[in-house]
Amino acid sequence: MFIGKTIVLGVTGSIAAWQVPEIIGRLINLMVNVYCIMTKSATEFITPLTLQVSSQKPVAVNMFEKGSEWNIAHIALADIADLLLVAPATANIIAKIVNGVADDILSTTILATKAPVVIAPAMNPNMYSNQITQSNIKKLKETGYHFIDPEYGKTACGTEGVGRLARIPVIINRVINLLEEQDKKEKKVSQK
C-alpha cells in the first residue's frame, strides 16, 4: 500500500506502550518501514528488544549510543521519516516539543524532522485536562502538529476520564489519511 514509505515511531513512558507491537504490526501490514525511538522512561514499560523484534529494525534509545547503525542518529532518522508518529505520547514529551527542548533522541528527532508529526497522547486524565497540557496541545496544533485525541475510560492508575490511548484502528486510519495526503501533494508537484 505504501511501499517505500518510512514511519518513525516514538514511544514514551506510558503504560499504553504495551500496545506498540500491535501498532508496529499494523503499520508493517501497510508495507511501510518502521523505525522506533524510545525514551528512557518507555524502556520501563516495554523493552527495546520487543520493538526490535516487532519492527525488524534497530531501536534508538540513546542519542550517543556507540555502534549505532545511524550516523548522527537524530538527524538520520529525522531525514528518512515520511511521517513521525508519537504513540503513546506523555505530557512530558508534548511539553518538550512545544518548548523546543531537545534533550533525548526522540525530542531531538522531532525537532529535526520536516515530516508531519502525529501525536497520540496517553496519560492520567487529570494530566491530560490540565490547563498547561491543553495549552501545549493547542500551540502545537497551531504550529502544524497533528493529534489523535485520547479516549474516555478507566486508566491504569484507576482514574476514569479522557486520557486512554486512542484505539489502534483510529491511530492507523489517521496515519493512512496523512500518508495519502502526502502522496497527493507529491503527485501534484511532480505534474507541474
C-alpha positions as CSV (number, residue, x, y, z in Angstrom):
1,M,0.0,0.0,0.0
2,F,2.7,2.5,1.0
3,I,5.8,0.6,-0.2
4,G,9.0,2.5,0.4
5,K,7.5,4.9,3.0
6,T,9.1,5.2,6.4
7,I,7.4,5.9,9.7
8,V,9.5,6.8,12.7
9,L,7.5,5.7,15.8
10,G,8.3,7.5,19.0
11,V,7.4,5.6,22.2
12,T,7.3,7.4,25.6
13,G,6.9,6.3,29.2
14,S,3.2,5.4,29.4
15,I,1.6,2.1,30.4
16,A,0.0,2.2,26.9
17,A,3.4,1.3,25.5
18,W,2.3,-2.3,25.7
19,Q,0.2,-1.7,22.6
20,V,3.1,-0.6,20.5
21,P,4.0,-4.0,19.0
22,E,0.4,-4.2,17.5
23,I,0.8,-0.7,16.1
24,I,4.1,-1.7,14.5
25,G,2.5,-4.9,13.1
26,R,-0.4,-2.9,11.5
27,L,2.0,-0.4,10.1
28,I,4.2,-3.1,8.6
29,N,1.0,-4.6,7.0
30,L,0.7,-1.3,5.1
31,M,4.1,-2.1,3.6
32,V,5.9,0.8,5.4
33,N,9.3,0.6,7.1
34,V,9.0,1.3,10.9
35,Y,11.9,2.6,12.9
36,C,11.3,3.0,16.7
37,I,12.7,5.6,19.0
38,M,12.2,5.1,22.7
39,T,12.6,7.4,25.6
40,K,14.4,6.0,28.6
41,S,11.1,6.1,30.5
42,A,9.5,4.0,27.8
43,T,12.0,1.2,28.5
44,E,10.5,0.9,31.9
45,F,7.2,-0.3,30.3
46,I,8.4,-2.3,27.3
47,T,11.9,-3.4,26.1
48,P,13.8,-2.2,23.1
49,L,14.2,-5.8,22.1
50,T,10.5,-6.3,21.9
51,L,10.2,-3.4,19.5
52,Q,13.3,-4.5,17.5
53,V,11.7,-7.9,17.0
54,S,8.4,-6.4,16.1
55,S,9.8,-3.9,13.6
56,Q,12.8,-6.0,12.4
57,K,14.9,-2.8,12.7
58,P,17.3,-1.5,15.4
59,V,15.7,0.7,18.1
60,A,17.1,4.0,19.1
61,V,17.1,4.8,22.8
62,N,20.4,6.7,23.5
63,M,21.4,9.7,21.4
64,F,25.1,8.9,21.9
65,E,25.0,5.1,21.5
66,K,28.2,3.6,20.2
67,G,28.0,1.3,17.3
68,S,24.7,2.7,16.1
69,E,23.6,1.9,12.6
70,W,22.8,5.5,12.0
71,N,25.3,8.3,11.6
72,I,24.2,11.1,13.9
73,A,21.0,9.2,14.6
74,H,18.6,12.0,15.3
75,I,19.4,13.6,12.0
76,A,19.4,10.3,10.1
77,L,16.0,9.3,11.5
78,A,14.6,12.7,11.1
79,D,15.6,12.7,7.4
80,I,14.3,9.3,6.5
81,A,10.8,9.8,8.1
82,D,7.9,10.3,5.8
83,L,5.8,10.6,9.0
84,L,6.8,10.7,12.6
85,L,4.2,9.1,15.0
86,V,4.5,9.5,18.8
87,A,2.3,6.9,20.4
88,P,1.9,6.9,23.3
89,A,2.8,10.5,23.9
90,T,3.1,11.7,27.5
91,A,2.5,15.2,28.8
92,N,6.3,15.4,29.2
93,I,7.1,14.9,25.5
94,I,4.3,17.3,24.5
95,A,5.8,20.0,26.8
96,K,9.3,19.3,25.5
97,I,8.2,19.8,21.9
98,V,6.3,23.0,22.5
99,N,9.2,24.5,24.3
100,G,11.9,23.3,21.9
101,V,13.6,21.1,24.4
102,A,15.8,18.5,22.7
103,D,17.5,16.5,25.4
104,D,17.0,13.0,24.2
105,I,16.9,11.2,20.9
106,L,13.1,11.4,20.5
107,S,12.7,15.1,21.2
108,T,15.7,15.9,19.1
109,T,14.4,13.9,16.1
110,I,11.0,15.5,16.4
111,L,12.6,19.0,16.2
112,A,14.9,18.0,13.3
113,T,12.3,16.3,11.0
114,K,10.4,18.0,8.2
115,A,8.0,15.2,8.1
116,P,4.5,15.5,9.5
117,V,4.4,14.7,13.2
118,V,1.4,12.9,14.7
119,I,0.9,12.8,18.4
120,A,-1.3,10.3,20.2
121,P,-1.5,11.3,23.9
122,A,-1.9,8.8,26.7
123,M,-1.8,9.9,30.3
124,N,-3.7,10.3,33.5
125,P,-7.0,12.2,32.8
126,N,-6.1,14.9,35.3
127,M,-2.8,15.4,33.5
128,Y,-4.5,15.5,30.1
129,S,-7.1,18.0,31.2
130,N,-4.6,20.2,33.0
131,Q,-4.6,23.7,31.6
132,I,-0.9,23.6,30.8
133,T,-1.2,20.4,28.8
134,Q,-4.2,21.7,26.9
135,S,-2.4,24.9,26.2
136,N,0.7,23.0,24.9
137,I,-1.5,20.8,22.7
138,K,-3.3,23.9,21.3
139,K,0.1,25.6,20.5
140,L,1.4,22.5,18.7
141,K,-1.8,22.2,16.7
142,E,-1.5,25.8,15.6
143,T,2.1,25.1,14.6
144,G,1.0,22.2,12.3
145,Y,1.4,19.2,14.5
146,H,-1.4,16.5,14.2
147,F,-3.1,15.0,17.2
148,I,-5.1,11.8,17.7
149,D,-7.3,12.6,20.7
150,P,-7.2,10.1,23.6
151,E,-10.4,8.3,24.6
152,Y,-12.6,8.2,27.7
153,G,-12.2,5.2,30.0
154,K,-10.5,3.8,33.1
155,T,-6.8,4.4,33.1
156,A,-4.1,2.2,34.7
157,C,-3.9,4.4,37.7
158,G,-7.6,3.7,38.4
159,T,-8.8,7.2,37.4
160,E,-11.7,7.4,34.9
161,G,-11.8,10.1,32.2
162,V,-10.2,11.2,28.9
163,G,-6.6,10.0,28.7
164,R,-6.5,6.5,27.3
165,L,-4.5,6.0,24.1
166,A,-6.8,6.1,21.1
167,R,-7.8,2.7,19.8
168,I,-5.2,1.3,17.4
169,P,-7.5,1.3,14.3
170,V,-8.1,5.1,14.9
171,I,-4.4,5.6,15.0
172,I,-3.7,3.6,11.9
173,N,-6.5,5.3,9.9
174,R,-5.1,8.7,10.8
175,V,-1.6,7.6,9.6
176,I,-3.2,6.2,6.4
177,N,-5.0,9.5,5.7
178,L,-1.9,11.6,6.3
179,L,0.2,9.3,4.0
180,E,-2.4,9.5,1.3
181,E,-2.5,13.4,1.6
182,Q,1.3,13.4,1.2
183,D,1.1,11.2,-1.9
184,K,-1.5,13.5,-3.4
185,K,0.8,16.6,-2.8
186,E,3.8,14.8,-4.2
187,K,1.8,13.8,-7.4
188,K,0.7,17.5,-7.8
189,V,4.2,18.7,-7.5
190,S,5.5,16.1,-10.0
191,Q,2.8,17.0,-12.5
192,K,3.9,20.7,-12.6
